[in-house]
Amino acid sequence: MEFKKNRISKEEKLREFGRLLDIMDELREKCPWDMKQTFQTLRTLTIEEVHELSDSIVENDLEELPKELGDLLLHIVFYSRLGEEEGRFGIAEVAKGINEKLIRRHPHVFGDVKAEDEEQVKKNWEEIKMQEGNKSVMSGVPKSLPSLVKALRIQEKAAGVGFDWGDLAPVWKKLDEEILELKEEHINESPLERVQDEMGDLLFTAVNLSRFLKVNPEDALEAANRKFLGRFKRMEEEAKSEGKHMKNYSLDELDEMWERAKEKPL
């Protein structure tokens, strides 16, 4: 990987980061809002910042991206300042911790371990985590992750220790089985809990299929959402141009509007 020429020097990077630390100190000592913040009050704001960062990445907005990264970096500095005030940790401990973890978990870069491909790197990573004292391979999956992302991470970690399908064929077979089981529960008018259970199995298997196809299911679903929203808005615009509301059209007419919306590139 090559960096573009005329990069900012390391000295300037450190200078700007030091400036951010100084600004954080000033805010914490003099700004009424910043002075009142705690780990708990910042948590939901941090989640919001992560989602805003995600939006800029999905939209490939490279002008907005550094701004959102800056907002997130501020939160990291803010938490570190709070930790320092409590005498627990500071930004130095945060940086040192991740530095040592990266070196420890990349022995193929900083040691003499061989890793020929990405899969071997992942396998080594999980093995090192277990050596560090993790009680379970799954201990690194956050409980609060969105379910779709969590399913992917669970499957990746299981695959990292060899618990995985050998190839794609049985995954297709499993998907067909789950569809049939869901249909059966629906036809038999089973209780909602059983239908929900089969739907969960189907979605979990669909994530597995995405993984084998090397498609990130979160990215795929987000793209589908954006595509649907774009086409639906075109339908609304067409209805508005005719002085109507979409609920005034029949389903056949709406289907025709949908087909017209699909003809135009988003």
Summary of the structure (lengths in Angstrom):
residues: 266
radius of gyration: 24.8
end to end distance: 32.5
largest distance: 70.9
contacts: 622
relative contact order: 0.04
helix: 75%
strand: 0%
